[in-house]
């Protein structure tokens, strides 16, 4: 993939390895509602956006189990436990090399923006990125509208832009916005699921092998 100058990174599951923490929180919430837990394989197969759809597949009884209340509960638990999460191996080295290649790096996430900025600063990688795009609420409904607004505001050349993420949602919104995409099967969806949109990368450090000068 040549002539790429603008790289848009998803955050959760692409930069930050928070899969196990999210699964633990999900199972805690399911058990609190007297629903059975799910294993990691099931989680990676059903995770999707908007998050309400994967909550249904995970076993919540909606609307009896109020989604707004579940989202607030998840956010509180995640805020407490996410500090234990680590960046993916090779992520910082990859960002370093991309900056040396004069690539323009951004974060585009479905996460609430203030939480996103806090996590980037805690991980000491905030300064790698020229702009941060997050959401105004905690419902993780997706990021199509915010991505389109960002592309127009920054006036990026779309054929020189790539979205890097860990879910089909990242690929789908990239297609709708007429930009390139690369999916990494190290996050919230399995290699098998991501293969529906082409062959995904196994790890984030493979990015440099794909994006050429």
C-alpha positions in Angstrom: 0.0 0.0 0.0 1.9 3.0 -1.3 1.4 6.7 -1.2 -0.2 6.7 2.3 0.5 9.9 4.2 -2.4 10.0 6.7 -2.9 7.1 9.2 -6.0 7.0 11.4 -5.8 4.6 14.3 -8.6 3.1 16.2 -7.8 3.0 19.9 -9.4 0.2 21.9 -8.1 -3.2 20.6 -5.8 -1.5 18.1 -3.5 0.7 20.3 -4.6 -0.5 23.8 -5.0 -4.1 24.5 -8.1 -4.0 26.7 -9.9 -7.1 25.4 -9.5 -9.2 28.5 -10.6 -6.3 30.7 -13.7 -5.7 28.6 -14.6 -9.4 28.7 -14.2 -9.5 32.5 -16.4 -6.5 32.9 -19.0 -7.9 30.5 -19.2 -11.2 32.4 -19.5 -9.3 35.7 -22.4 -7.4 34.3 -24.0 -10.5 32.9 -23.7 -12.3 36.2 -25.2 -9.3 38.1 -28.3 -9.7 35.8 -28.3 -13.5 36.4 -27.2 -14.3 32.8 -24.4 -16.8 32.1 -20.9 -15.7 31.3 -19.4 -16.1 27.8 -15.8 -17.2 26.9 -13.3 -15.2 24.9 -13.9 -17.1 21.7 -17.6 -16.2 21.9 -16.7 -12.6 22.7 -14.4 -12.2 19.7 -17.1 -13.8 17.4 -20.0 -11.6 18.5 -18.4 -8.2 19.3 -19.8 -5.5 17.0 -21.0 -1.9 16.7 -23.2 -0.4 17.8 -22.4 -2.1 21.1 -26.1 -2.6 21.9 -26.2 -5.3 19.3 -23.4 -7.3 20.8 -24.9 -6.9 24.3 -28.0 -8.6 22.9 -25.9 -11.4 21.5 -23.9 -11.7 24.7 -27.2 -12.5 26.6 -28.6 -9.4 28.0 -32.4 -9.2 28.0 -33.0 -5.8 26.3 -35.0 -3.6 26.9 -35.6 -5.3 30.3 -31.9 -4.9 31.1 -31.8 -1.1 30.5 -29.0 -0.3 28.0 -28.3 3.2 29.2 -27.8 1.9 32.7 -25.6 -0.9 31.4 -23.5 1.6 29.4 -23.0 3.8 32.5 -22.1 0.8 34.6 -19.6 -0.5 32.0 -18.0 3.0 31.7 -17.6 3.2 35.5 -16.0 -0.2 35.7 -13.8 0.4 32.7 -12.6 3.7 34.1 -11.6 1.8 37.3 -9.9 -1.2 35.6 -8.5 0.1 32.3 -5.3 1.5 33.9 -4.2 -2.2 34.1 -4.2 -2.4 30.3 -1.1 -2.3 28.2 -0.2 -1.0 24.7 0.2 -3.8 22.1 3.8 -5.0 21.7 5.6 -3.1 19.0 3.1 -0.3 19.0 5.4 2.5 20.2 8.2 1.3 17.9 5.8 1.4 15.0 4.6 4.9 15.8 8.3 6.0 16.1 9.1 4.6 12.6 6.0 6.1 11.0 6.8 9.5 12.4 10.3 9.2 11.0 8.7 8.5 7.6 6.8 11.8 8.0 3.5 10.1 8.2 0.6 12.1 9.8 -0.9 10.1 12.7 -4.4 10.5 14.2 -6.8 8.6 16.5 -10.4 8.1 15.5 -12.3 6.2 18.2 -15.9 5.2 19.3 -14.8 5.9 22.8 -15.8 9.0 24.8 -13.3 11.7 24.0 -12.2 12.8 27.5 -11.6 9.2 28.5 -9.7 8.7 25.3 -7.4 11.7 25.8 -6.8 10.6 29.4 -5.7 7.1 28.3 -3.4 8.4 25.6 -1.7 10.6 28.1 -1.4 7.9 30.7 0.2 5.7 28.1 2.7 8.5 27.1 1.7 8.4 23.4 -0.6 11.4 23.2 2.1 13.5 21.5 2.4 11.1 18.6 -0.9 12.2 17.2 -1.8 15.4 15.5 -5.5 15.2 16.3 -7.9 13.0 18.5 -11.4 12.2 17.4 -13.7 10.7 20.1 -17.4 10.7 20.9 -19.6 12.9 23.0 -21.2 10.1 24.9 -20.4 6.6 26.4 -22.7 4.5 24.3 -20.1 3.4 21.7 -22.6 3.6 18.8 -19.9 3.9 16.2 -17.8 6.7 14.6 -19.0 7.1 11.0 -20.3 10.6 11.4 -17.3 11.8 13.4 -14.9 10.3 10.8 -16.6 12.0 7.9 -16.6 15.3 9.7 -12.9 14.9 10.5 -11.9 14.1 6.9 -13.8 17.2 5.7 -12.4 19.4 8.4 -8.8 18.4 7.8 -9.2 18.2 4.0 -7.2 15.0 3.8 -6.7 13.4 0.4 -8.8 10.3 0.8 -6.7 8.1 -1.5 -3.7 8.9 0.7 -5.5 8.0 3.9 -5.8 4.7 5.7 -7.9 3.6 8.7 -6.2 1.0 11.0 -8.6 -0.8 13.3 -9.6 -4.2 14.8 -13.2 -4.5 13.8 -15.3 -4.8 10.7 -16.8 -1.4 11.7 -13.5 0.2 11.0 -13.4 -1.3 7.5 -17.0 -0.5 6.9 -16.8 3.2 7.8 -13.5 3.5 5.8 -15.4 2.2 2.7 -18.3 4.6 3.3 -15.8 7.5 3.6 -13.8 6.3 0.5 -10.5 5.8 2.3 -8.3 2.7 2.6 -8.3 0.4 5.6 -6.2 -2.2 7.4 -7.6 -4.5 10.0 -5.6 -6.1 12.8 -6.8 -9.4 14.3 -5.3 -8.8 17.7 -8.2 -7.0 19.3 -12.0 -7.3 19.7 -12.9 -9.4 16.7 -11.4 -12.7 15.6 -9.2 -13.3 12.5 -12.1 -15.3 11.0 -14.6 -12.5 11.5 -12.2 -9.9 10.1 -11.5 -12.1 7.0 -14.9 -11.1 5.7 -13.3 -7.9 4.6 -10.0 -9.2 3.3 -6.9 -10.7 4.9 -6.2 -9.0 8.2 -2.8 -8.4 9.8 -2.0 -10.5 12.9 -0.2 -7.8 14.9 0.1 -4.0 14.8 3.9 -4.2 14.1 3.1 -5.7 10.7 1.8 -2.3 9.6 5.2 -1.1 8.5 5.5 -4.0 6.1 2.3 -2.9 4.4 2.6 0.9 4.4 5.5 1.8 2.1 7.3 5.1 1.7 
